[in-house]
């Protein structure tokens, strides 16, 4: 018999529907609620990505952290049964402590007693700008809603330490930048058959840019999603400056220079602006971390978010990024980047995924890549 007693969060006036906070207002197995944090070194020596998610209708909570340093990617992943205390953001050695909502967080990963040289860290992440809503995101396959997410994004600074491979790095506010994304809704979790809709509506192509950038006095967010023919299903470019109204920068038009023979971006120029003053955002890629390796994003083949691994499961491993990982080419990669806009230099993430056909880029199919020699 199910235990339907109130949970601790029911004490607070936060209910949106006449249900306990133990439940979500949909029976969809793919309901989720999660976050991702980025911590990047301005020199391009390190990129840490960590996140935590709950899947209420699957009874799962999981978390991950990856650190790219040199050609090695260190990864820690953890999974457990979802309990009643939703304000305790902790799985195995990974923890996110909310000190002040929308302002200050402590990100930590406890060291492995059996491997003291493995990945561990304690980082204080502090927002420099107010959180910004991203566009409401929906995707359908035929008549079925497969993704619906509400998200906000934020940028700030990081201090603390991280350790991996026997080396400890000290994080200082002037040399490290943090970005984060918070989202909830419905998002595909592995375990469903493709069925008729998948067969009749195959993915021809996907082209994605998600780009939060922190400058000293402003924060810029650019996001686009396009289908194979270039039809844009998601679009936003917003500049945030404290004390001023957010500035909408129209329809971003990216020009991406790929490494020959790949779809790995080396730099990009994004045309922005309104009728008053067009702007150009320049991006120089510093260090990259494919989310399909270690971080649990599709099409990862060793672990994906929301998949039950058993109680108190923890996995630590490292990946040699000089070895080809074919699945990474069909997923999204987070690139730490140096940006220039309107005479200022900033730092942030150029998240990009491009696979299948994309007519505006000249890619004809899943095997199509940038030409050799430019």
Buried (B, 14 or more C-beta within 10 A) or exposed (E): EEEEEEBEBBEEEEEEEEEBBBBBEBEBBBBBBBBBBBBBBBEBBBBBBBBBBBBBBBEBBBBBBBBBBEEBBBBBBBBBEBEBEBEEBBBBBBBBBEEEEEBBBBBBBEBBEEEEEBBBBBBBBBBBBEBBEBBEBBBEBEEEEBBBBBBBBBBBBBBBEBBBBEEEBEBEBEBBBBBBBBBBBBBBBEEEEEEEEBEEBEBEBBBBBBBBBBBEEBBBBBBBBBBBEEEEEBBBBBBBBEEEEBBEBBEBBBEBBBEEEEBBBBBBBBBBBEEEEEBBBBBBBBBBBBBBBBBBBBBBEBBBBBBBBEEEBBBBBBBEBEEEBEBBBBBBBBBBBBBBBEEEEBBBBBBBBBBBBBBEBEBEEEEBBBEEEE
